Amino acid sequence: MNAIVQIVQKQPMMADSPEFEEQQQYLTFMLSGETYAISILRIKEIIQYGQLTQVPRMPDFIRGVINLRGAVVPVIDLSARFGKQPTAIGRRNCIIIIEVEVGEETQSVGVMVDAVNAVLEIPAGEIEPAPSFGANIRADFIAGMGKVSGQFVIILNIQHVLSMDDMDALASMGTGSRIEPAKAE
């Protein structure tokens, strides 16, 4: 991935439309050898893993912040967020920029993953409810289990993964601010 990959949607579907309930598109990605998915309706873009600025006194799962066209965007290591080992940095690592709701506002947050796979359409009939046991992550982080080619894909409830408590911690470090260019003296 040499350039920024934009997620392009033909026509945004309304949440109450029949097409929305019948089929949704999900971005699938790898994390610690498992396949996960996030609804593309939440995804702003995908960027190649680059230089992060570490912020002192943040939880372990917050890897740092990036400058995304002048905006400060926190980057969360999903593997560490799930209580696993932090993600090892490799050439296929990506940062998925996701829009989450924080109160009345929408905020961009980056999530670091091992590799991005593809955008898949998963019919609603092929999504099972989240299991109450046996998953390697908290049950409230899972929106469902999608069946794709005979395999299960864990569909994340990204709003729970990036919960209000975590968003409060991010907001307190000033992620809503913009980076201003230095003024010449």
Backbone bond lengths (Angstrom), bond angles and torsions (degrees), N, CA, C in turn:
res aa  C-N    CA-C-N  psi(-1)  N-CA   C-N-CA  omega(-1)  CA-C   N-CA-C  phi
1 M - - - 1.449 - - 1.516 109.26 -
2 N 1.288 115.52 102.70 1.453 119.76 -178.27 1.506 113.14 -90.04
3 A 1.302 117.51 -23.63 1.459 120.34 -175.78 1.518 109.80 -129.24
4 I 1.289 113.91 173.18 1.459 119.80 176.62 1.520 108.52 -68.36
5 V 1.315 116.04 133.07 1.456 120.96 177.81 1.516 107.50 -99.82
6 Q 1.312 116.45 123.48 1.464 121.26 178.97 1.519 109.08 -95.15
7 I 1.320 117.42 136.30 1.446 122.01 172.11 1.520 106.65 -84.06
8 V 1.323 117.18 118.98 1.453 121.22 -176.97 1.520 108.69 -112.24
9 Q 1.305 115.80 129.09 1.450 121.60 176.66 1.516 107.67 -112.15
10 K 1.357 115.73 140.15 1.463 119.75 179.85 1.513 110.46 -66.56
11 Q 1.311 117.42 -59.87 1.451 123.36 178.40 1.516 107.85 -138.17
12 P 1.315 119.60 126.30 1.453 118.80 177.29 1.523 110.15 -64.12
13 M 1.349 115.56 133.28 1.460 119.92 178.56 1.517 109.22 -91.05
14 M 1.305 115.17 141.58 1.455 120.58 176.93 1.521 108.44 -81.14
15 A 1.329 116.65 142.39 1.458 121.82 -175.93 1.525 112.69 -59.80
16 D 1.312 117.92 -24.32 1.463 119.44 -178.12 1.533 112.67 -99.54
17 S 1.338 117.42 7.00 1.458 119.41 179.97 1.528 110.72 -82.34
18 P 1.336 118.25 152.30 1.464 120.95 179.22 1.528 112.39 -62.22
19 E 1.349 117.55 -35.45 1.458 120.28 179.67 1.521 111.60 -62.56
20 F 1.336 116.33 -35.65 1.454 120.87 -179.49 1.520 110.40 -64.01
21 E 1.323 116.57 -42.12 1.463 120.43 -177.82 1.520 111.21 -73.28
22 E 1.333 118.13 -31.40 1.451 120.55 -177.20 1.518 112.54 -74.68
23 Q 1.307 118.03 -41.11 1.453 119.90 -173.99 1.523 110.06 -152.83
24 Q 1.321 114.48 138.67 1.449 119.73 176.69 1.516 108.78 -130.29
25 Q 1.323 115.49 157.00 1.456 120.64 176.75 1.523 108.66 -102.43
26 Y 1.324 114.59 140.38 1.456 121.66 -178.03 1.520 109.47 -131.35
27 L 1.316 116.50 139.38 1.451 121.92 171.68 1.517 106.27 -86.71
28 T 1.331 117.11 123.85 1.467 120.44 177.83 1.523 108.99 -100.84
29 F 1.319 114.54 146.43 1.464 120.62 -179.09 1.515 109.80 -150.75
30 M 1.326 115.88 163.01 1.463 122.62 -179.44 1.527 109.72 -102.17
31 L 1.316 113.35 142.70 1.453 120.61 177.75 1.528 107.22 -151.95
32 S 1.309 116.66 115.87 1.473 122.57 -179.58 1.533 111.80 51.93
33 G 1.328 116.68 41.06 1.454 121.65 176.17 1.516 115.43 80.42
34 E 1.328 118.59 1.80 1.462 122.01 179.29 1.527 109.29 -113.70
35 T 1.348 115.37 153.21 1.455 121.11 179.17 1.522 109.33 -98.22
36 Y 1.322 115.30 128.96 1.465 123.18 178.41 1.519 108.38 -122.85
37 A 1.324 116.16 165.69 1.463 121.00 177.91 1.519 109.75 -143.39
38 I 1.330 114.87 150.90 1.463 123.64 175.24 1.525 106.67 -133.79
39 S 1.317 116.78 139.15 1.460 120.77 176.74 1.527 109.34 -59.05
40 I 1.340 116.48 134.04 1.469 118.47 -178.66 1.518 112.11 -69.89
41 L 1.331 117.22 -13.44 1.463 119.21 177.70 1.524 111.51 -63.83
42 R 1.333 117.94 -22.24 1.465 122.54 179.38 1.533 113.04 -92.15
43 I 1.325 117.22 -14.77 1.461 121.22 -170.47 1.522 111.07 -91.29
44 K 1.317 114.18 130.17 1.457 121.35 179.47 1.534 110.16 -91.39
45 E 1.328 116.65 -47.26 1.460 121.56 179.86 1.523 109.89 -169.59
46 I 1.324 114.70 171.72 1.458 121.99 177.07 1.514 106.48 -124.83
47 I 1.316 116.52 132.73 1.464 119.48 178.52 1.522 109.43 -127.41
48 Q 1.303 114.90 155.87 1.454 121.08 176.48 1.525 108.34 -68.51
49 Y 1.335 116.41 143.18 1.455 120.15 178.82 1.520 108.36 -61.53
50 G 1.327 115.34 130.99 1.461 120.17 -178.66 1.510 110.80 -137.04
51 Q 1.299 115.00 -162.01 1.458 121.59 -177.20 1.524 111.58 -66.70
52 L 1.315 115.12 124.95 1.460 121.83 176.32 1.523 108.67 -107.04
53 T 1.316 115.74 148.34 1.457 121.33 172.60 1.514 107.29 -101.85
54 Q 1.328 117.10 119.34 1.457 120.14 -179.82 1.518 109.59 -75.52
55 V 1.334 115.05 144.74 1.456 121.72 179.41 1.524 107.14 -115.90
56 P 1.331 117.67 124.43 1.467 120.03 -178.52 1.524 112.70 -62.29
57 R 1.317 116.00 150.98 1.461 125.32 172.28 1.532 113.75 63.47
58 M 1.308 117.15 29.85 1.467 121.96 174.60 1.522 108.32 -98.31
59 P 1.329 117.39 156.40 1.467 119.66 175.27 1.533 110.52 -57.76
60 D 1.338 116.48 155.79 1.465 121.47 -176.93 1.518 113.80 -57.86
61 F 1.329 117.47 -31.41 1.462 118.94 -176.83 1.524 112.88 -77.97
62 I 1.320 119.07 -8.88 1.474 121.50 175.35 1.524 106.95 -92.77
63 R 1.344 115.50 106.79 1.460 120.84 -175.17 1.521 112.23 -73.33
64 G 1.333 117.58 -28.26 1.450 121.29 -177.95 1.515 109.61 154.19
65 V 1.339 115.87 -158.37 1.458 121.72 179.08 1.524 108.92 -129.15
66 I 1.338 114.68 156.14 1.462 120.89 173.62 1.519 108.44 -124.55
67 N 1.317 114.80 158.99 1.459 121.86 174.85 1.523 106.28 -96.97
68 L 1.320 116.56 108.97 1.461 121.66 -179.76 1.523 108.03 -110.76
69 R 1.318 115.73 95.89 1.464 122.44 -178.42 1.525 111.97 51.75
70 G 1.322 116.34 44.87 1.452 121.66 176.06 1.508 115.36 91.91
71 A 1.332 118.32 -10.43 1.470 121.21 179.62 1.531 109.46 -100.50
72 V 1.308 115.73 141.33 1.457 121.75 176.59 1.528 107.31 -83.87
73 V 1.340 116.29 119.44 1.460 121.55 -177.92 1.526 108.88 -121.17
74 P 1.345 117.40 120.13 1.467 119.67 177.52 1.524 110.00 -70.66
75 V 1.341 115.87 147.30 1.465 121.66 179.04 1.524 108.37 -118.78
76 I 1.337 114.52 123.82 1.458 121.66 -178.00 1.519 109.10 -107.48
77 D 1.319 116.80 132.37 1.458 123.02 175.18 1.527 106.86 -84.08
78 L 1.342 117.45 106.40 1.457 120.52 -175.95 1.516 112.54 -61.61
79 S 1.318 117.33 -35.81 1.461 119.72 179.47 1.526 110.39 -61.13
80 A 1.330 116.71 -47.03 1.471 120.60 177.68 1.533 110.79 -66.13
81 R 1.323 117.47 -35.51 1.473 121.35 178.11 1.523 110.99 -62.44
82 F 1.336 116.64 -32.83 1.459 121.68 178.93 1.526 112.32 -84.31
83 G 1.339 117.35 5.39 1.459 120.55 177.61 1.517 114.38 83.77
84 K 1.327 116.84 14.67 1.460 121.57 179.09 1.525 109.19 -100.30
85 Q 1.328 115.06 -176.07 1.465 120.25 176.19 1.522 109.78 -63.94
86 P 1.329 118.36 145.09 1.469 120.01 175.71 1.527 110.32 -57.57
87 T 1.310 116.43 149.63 1.456 122.37 -179.20 1.522 110.24 -65.01
88 A 1.334 115.60 130.61 1.465 120.93 175.02 1.525 107.80 -76.07
89 I 1.312 116.67 138.70 1.461 121.56 -178.15 1.530 108.97 -80.12
90 G 1.333 114.98 127.96 1.461 121.42 177.93 1.511 109.34 -141.92
91 R 1.320 116.16 -179.98 1.460 119.69 -175.76 1.527 113.65 -73.42
92 R 1.341 119.17 -16.76 1.469 121.42 -179.00 1.531 112.75 -97.04
93 N 1.337 118.25 -2.97 1.458 120.22 179.76 1.525 110.49 -59.11
94 C 1.330 114.79 141.96 1.460 121.57 177.94 1.519 109.10 -134.24
95 I 1.311 114.74 161.49 1.454 121.76 171.62 1.518 106.67 -117.49
96 I 1.331 115.51 120.83 1.456 121.16 177.87 1.524 106.80 -94.80
97 I 1.317 116.73 120.46 1.459 121.46 179.17 1.527 107.48 -87.62
98 I 1.334 115.34 118.63 1.460 122.40 -174.67 1.520 108.93 -118.77
99 E 1.319 116.19 143.02 1.465 121.03 174.70 1.521 108.26 -97.48
100 V 1.329 116.39 122.64 1.469 121.81 177.74 1.522 108.61 -120.12
101 E 1.312 114.32 153.64 1.453 119.86 179.84 1.522 109.25 -91.19
102 V 1.312 115.06 127.47 1.462 122.36 176.87 1.525 105.44 -123.24
103 G 1.331 115.77 98.80 1.459 120.00 -175.42 1.517 109.56 63.79
104 E 1.317 116.69 -122.83 1.468 122.32 -179.50 1.525 112.23 -89.18
105 E 1.326 117.68 -7.65 1.453 121.29 -174.08 1.524 112.08 -106.72
106 T 1.319 115.24 163.45 1.456 122.68 172.70 1.512 107.38 -111.08
107 Q 1.331 116.22 134.22 1.452 120.64 -178.36 1.516 110.07 -126.88
108 S 1.327 116.97 142.07 1.457 121.67 175.54 1.519 109.30 -86.13
109 V 1.330 115.01 134.16 1.462 122.37 177.64 1.520 106.85 -135.64
110 G 1.317 116.85 137.01 1.453 121.15 176.20 1.521 110.24 -94.81
111 V 1.329 116.71 137.92 1.459 120.51 173.40 1.523 107.71 -119.70
112 M 1.315 114.92 129.31 1.452 122.23 -177.35 1.523 109.29 -88.10
113 V 1.340 116.67 130.23 1.461 122.31 179.84 1.526 109.06 -130.93
114 D 1.352 115.47 164.89 1.465 120.41 179.99 1.526 111.83 -69.32
115 A 1.331 116.72 -45.33 1.463 121.58 -179.25 1.519 109.03 -164.12
116 V 1.334 116.30 148.03 1.454 121.95 175.44 1.525 107.17 -94.53
117 N 1.346 116.40 136.41 1.467 120.61 -178.85 1.522 111.70 -96.19
118 A 1.343 117.39 -76.85 1.460 121.22 -173.90 1.514 109.79 -162.36
119 V 1.343 115.24 168.13 1.456 121.25 170.93 1.525 106.16 -95.41
120 L 1.340 116.31 124.16 1.459 121.93 -178.83 1.517 110.36 -119.61
121 E 1.330 115.63 147.04 1.458 120.35 171.67 1.511 106.97 -97.19
122 I 1.328 116.49 122.70 1.455 122.01 -179.90 1.524 107.55 -118.73
123 P 1.335 117.25 113.31 1.467 119.81 178.17 1.521 110.56 -62.37
124 A 1.327 116.59 147.02 1.467 121.38 -179.41 1.523 111.66 -56.56
125 G 1.348 117.54 -32.60 1.458 121.55 178.81 1.514 113.75 -68.25
126 E 1.339 117.38 -14.61 1.465 122.02 179.66 1.528 111.99 -100.00
127 I 1.331 116.72 12.03 1.468 120.42 179.27 1.520 108.76 -112.63
128 E 1.325 114.98 121.53 1.457 122.25 178.58 1.530 108.60 -93.33
129 P 1.339 117.88 155.95 1.466 119.50 175.76 1.532 111.03 -63.57
130 A 1.326 114.66 159.09 1.467 120.26 178.34 1.528 109.74 -62.50
131 P 1.336 117.28 137.56 1.466 119.01 177.76 1.523 110.64 -70.24
132 S 1.317 116.20 149.01 1.466 119.46 179.18 1.519 111.52 -87.76
133 F 1.323 117.32 -7.66 1.467 120.96 178.76 1.520 108.88 -151.30
134 G 1.331 115.62 166.54 1.457 120.97 171.84 1.514 116.38 86.35
135 A 1.297 118.86 -13.93 1.459 119.44 179.87 1.526 109.27 -81.38
136 N 1.337 115.36 153.53 1.456 120.68 179.82 1.521 113.11 -81.95
137 I 1.339 117.27 -2.18 1.461 121.27 179.43 1.520 108.68 -130.92
138 R 1.327 115.87 166.92 1.466 120.63 -179.61 1.519 111.15 -57.99
139 A 1.325 115.98 140.39 1.469 121.56 -177.53 1.526 112.12 -60.33
140 D 1.342 118.40 -34.55 1.467 119.30 -179.05 1.531 112.61 -72.15
141 F 1.334 118.05 -10.67 1.461 121.77 175.45 1.523 111.34 -80.71
142 I 1.346 117.72 -14.32 1.460 122.01 -174.09 1.525 110.34 -103.65
143 A 1.334 116.11 123.19 1.465 121.33 176.72 1.518 110.45 -84.54
144 G 1.316 116.92 -28.58 1.457 121.69 -179.83 1.507 110.84 173.71
145 M 1.331 114.44 176.44 1.463 121.98 178.81 1.525 107.21 -118.16
146 G 1.326 116.45 110.66 1.453 120.88 -179.53 1.518 111.14 -87.32
147 K 1.328 116.45 137.87 1.465 121.63 177.07 1.515 108.58 -96.19
148 V 1.335 115.73 117.52 1.454 122.23 -179.49 1.529 107.71 -131.50
149 S 1.315 116.72 116.98 1.468 122.75 179.55 1.532 112.20 50.56
150 G 1.316 116.84 42.66 1.456 121.49 177.15 1.518 114.87 79.43
151 Q 1.317 117.85 0.76 1.465 122.98 -179.82 1.522 109.07 -114.66
152 F 1.335 115.67 152.43 1.458 119.67 175.29 1.516 110.60 -91.06
153 V 1.317 114.67 140.71 1.461 123.17 173.93 1.525 105.52 -118.80
154 I 1.324 117.02 129.92 1.468 121.18 179.53 1.520 108.57 -81.56
155 I 1.335 115.94 114.03 1.468 121.11 178.56 1.523 107.41 -90.42
156 L 1.323 115.56 118.37 1.465 120.89 -175.60 1.521 112.22 -83.02
157 N 1.319 115.29 143.49 1.454 122.51 168.20 1.528 104.83 -91.77
158 I 1.312 115.44 87.24 1.463 120.41 -170.25 1.521 112.43 -63.01
159 Q 1.319 117.68 -26.70 1.468 120.20 177.81 1.532 110.17 -65.43
160 H 1.346 117.99 -34.04 1.462 120.73 176.66 1.530 111.73 -79.00
161 V 1.336 116.10 -37.93 1.470 119.60 178.47 1.522 109.17 -59.51
162 L 1.326 115.94 -41.31 1.466 121.92 178.26 1.525 107.59 -105.59
163 S 1.305 116.07 65.68 1.468 122.49 -171.95 1.519 113.43 -68.12
164 M 1.332 114.83 169.15 1.463 121.22 -178.93 1.521 112.22 -57.73
165 D 1.331 117.86 -39.81 1.465 119.87 179.15 1.523 110.10 -59.17
166 D 1.323 115.72 -43.99 1.455 119.89 179.41 1.523 110.66 -68.13
167 M 1.331 116.35 -40.24 1.454 119.92 179.42 1.530 110.92 -64.18
168 D 1.333 117.33 -35.87 1.465 119.93 175.97 1.518 110.48 -61.30
169 A 1.325 116.42 -41.48 1.467 120.24 177.84 1.524 110.08 -63.31
170 L 1.326 116.80 -40.98 1.459 120.50 178.93 1.522 110.83 -66.89
171 A 1.332 116.36 -42.39 1.466 120.22 -178.69 1.527 110.51 -63.35
172 S 1.326 116.92 -35.34 1.462 119.76 -177.94 1.524 112.05 -68.03
173 M 1.333 116.70 -18.10 1.464 117.94 177.71 1.516 111.34 -92.97
174 G 1.355 116.03 3.17 1.456 119.57 171.87 1.506 114.63 84.95
175 T 1.341 118.23 35.44 1.451 119.85 -177.68 1.509 112.97 -72.07
176 G 1.294 118.76 -12.69 1.456 120.36 178.18 1.514 111.83 -81.91
177 S 1.310 116.57 -5.39 1.457 120.10 -177.05 1.523 110.96 -81.54
178 R 1.290 114.82 168.91 1.463 120.90 178.28 1.515 107.45 -114.78
179 I 1.314 115.43 152.24 1.460 121.30 176.22 1.524 107.31 -89.08
180 E 1.281 116.00 122.22 1.467 120.90 -179.21 1.528 108.09 -99.53
181 P 1.313 117.31 142.56 1.469 119.54 176.80 1.524 110.61 -65.22
182 A 1.310 115.47 147.66 1.465 120.87 179.94 1.529 109.26 -66.92
183 K 1.322 116.34 140.35 1.468 120.90 179.36 1.514 109.55 -90.37
184 A 1.310 114.85 138.93 1.474 119.72 176.98 1.517 108.50 -74.45
185 E 1.323 113.68 141.90 1.468 117.40 -178.83 1.491 111.39 -102.03
